């Protein structure tokens, strides 16, 4: 399928208003995270529970991409102090001030819409939003660690490390969190290591 930027439009929602797009956002998360490296066997019910974190935060933001009436991409962010304790813990234990850090959640794009510069747009929008709030000094996100010999790793898979480095982010192996979810084909959740990337805002 051939896609052009001209067919796309964009929305921004903040705080409680993010709940207005829970259904398409949950479906998009499940679709994108199904692929390697997340291999996420998700459910809409779990997604809606997780996304309540964003509704409860007064400074959360969603930036979404639509093609017609279909959400084809989205990204989220919020203060780290408003995130789940599992993501706060490595920073607290390392002596960081949570009030100075802004956390970037997912960056989601359906495969047909990749290569249009939207990955950069997602970072631009989130970084600009964090700057406008005026109280944050650092932005961060985390990514799952998977073994290079993982049986579900596609033959031509490439990590996003080079892209993130070009955006000015540095990987911090000392900052790691553990999150649980079921891999594809599994019914039980298993722990996954998430390593953080940071950038001075």
Secondary structure, DSSP 8 states (H G I E B T S, - for coil): ----GGGEEEEEEEGGGGGGGHHHHHHHHHHHHTSTTT-B---HHHHHHHHHHHHH-TT-EEEEEEETTEEEEEEEEEEGGGS-HHHHHHHHHTT--GGGEEEEEEEEE-GGGTTSSHHHHHHHHHHHHHHHH----EEEEEEE---TT-TT--TT---SHHHHHHTT-EEEEEEEEEEEE-BTT-SS-EEEEEEEEEEE-
